Amino acid sequence: MTKLNYLALGVSTLLLGACGSPESASDQAVEETEGVFDPMVGTMDKARAVEDIANSRNEELNKRMEEAE
């Protein structure tokens, strides 16, 4: 009788586990496109761009200073 109880428990567990609905594809797509850190990543990209501009201006000023000497 105990084997029958274990069998019934196993079958009911499998049936209940199969009742869960998986996440839909649209939910996964939204999660991939919207990130928590997206604003910070955008800010870092802007900061890098500004740094590149500042470095190029600094190099240009250094060249002019060397030519003036």
C-alpha positions in Angstrom: 0.0 0.0 0.0 2.9 2.4 0.7 4.2 2.0 -2.9 0.8 3.0 -4.2 0.9 6.1 -2.0 4.3 7.1 -3.3 3.2 6.5 -6.8 0.1 8.7 -6.3 2.2 11.4 -4.6 4.7 11.3 -7.5 2.0 11.5 -10.2 0.2 14.3 -8.4 3.4 16.3 -8.0 4.1 15.9 -11.7 0.6 17.0 -12.6 0.7 20.0 -10.4 4.1 21.0 -11.7 2.8 20.8 -15.3 0.0 23.3 -14.5 2.4 26.3 -14.2 2.4 28.7 -17.1 5.7 29.7 -18.6 6.5 33.4 -19.1 5.3 34.7 -22.5 7.8 35.8 -25.1 6.6 39.4 -25.0 7.4 39.6 -21.2 10.9 38.3 -21.9 11.4 40.8 -24.7 10.4 43.7 -22.5 12.7 42.6 -19.7 15.6 42.4 -22.2 15.1 45.9 -23.6 14.4 47.6 -20.4 17.2 47.4 -17.9 17.6 48.8 -14.4 21.1 50.1 -15.2 20.2 51.6 -18.7 20.2 55.2 -17.4 23.6 54.7 -15.8 25.1 53.1 -18.9 23.8 56.0 -21.0 25.4 58.5 -18.6 28.7 56.7 -18.7 28.6 56.7 -22.5 28.0 60.5 -22.5 30.8 61.0 -20.0 33.2 59.0 -22.3 32.2 61.2 -25.2 32.8 64.4 -23.3 36.1 63.0 -22.1 37.1 62.2 -25.7 36.3 65.8 -26.8 38.2 67.3 -23.9 41.2 65.1 -24.6 41.2 66.1 -28.3 41.0 69.8 -27.4 43.8 69.3 -24.9 46.0 67.7 -27.6 45.3 70.5 -30.0 46.3 73.1 -27.4 49.5 71.2 -26.6 50.4 71.1 -30.3 49.7 74.9 -30.6 51.9 75.5 -27.5 54.7 73.5 -29.0 54.5 75.4 -32.3 54.5 78.7 -30.4 57.8 77.8 -28.6 
